[in-house]
Amino acid sequence: MKSGSNLEKILSAGKFAVTAELGPPKSADAEVVYKKADILKGCADAVNITDCQTAIVRMSSIATAAMLISKGLEPIAQMTCRDRNRIAIQSDLLGASALGVKNLLCLTGDHQKFGNHPQSKNVFDLDSIQLIKMVKDMRDEKVFQCGEEIKVEPRFFIGAAESPFADPVELRVLMLAKKVTAGIDFVQTQIVYNVEKFAKWMELVRELGLDKKVYILAGVAPLKSVGMARYMKNNVPGMDVPDEVINRMTAVGKERAKEEGINICVDVINQVKEIKGVAGVHVMAIEWEEVVPEIVEKAGLLPRPKIG
């Protein structure tokens, strides 16, 4: 075991994993976190805590992760390179590990121009691949990035994100290979709506044998409206929303749009489960955490397995 986390145990045992996502509030209101934690408890093996997603100021990922631990949930803390240099990152990692965080998702981070402080200075001292390597060396070699020894090392199950839909797809597979070489243990993909294209990406992944070296969790998300589907199709980089999905959302009308969005998400889960090399799903119900239990149940993924 690299970290001994529940997520690592589930995946190591060959069980189909389920992770979910929790967005911290744009405030210091702890009750928001605790309410979302209560919703997600029991329906996911671990829960991602976003790190100022889209460069918008939110409650600290590490602080939120500690709050989840206190509620009996296992967090996956996210760490972006946008806001911290390597000194601050390593300091935060030591603190996170001391608080009991065992899973870490390494991200470069969205550019600050997309957030609520576009005039702020970015850092990007490291990129995600360099961050992965640094975390792996802290864990396995017991050294800081400078080479200095760590007496008590942080032990994380290391993850990264990847987009199967950004062109050229062959380059995206090579990017995944670089992250595997750098030291990731699992990867969570961009949201899958185009299952056919995702399956082709997985073919390339298997050709390089990457599915044997890293656990791949397919990203899925329920749509709330036709407008959301069209926005993702036209404005979100690395997204592929087929016309078939938009037509399904349009056909049911506004009153049943959310219900159909949930049905589409469940359909995608059932399809990706059958793709060789997919080890689980990551459910991203953005500010809609209350539907995650329904999605997981409808997909036949409850109760979640318990591994000692």
Helices and strands as residue ranges (DSSP letters): H 6-12, E 17-22, H 30-40, E 46-49, G 53-55, H 61-70, E 75-80, H 86-98, E 103-107, G 112-114, H 128-136, I 137-141, E 157-162, H 169-182, E 186-191, H 195-207, G 210-212, E 215-220, H 226-235, H 243-251, G 254-256, H 257-272, E 278-283, G 289-291, H 292-298
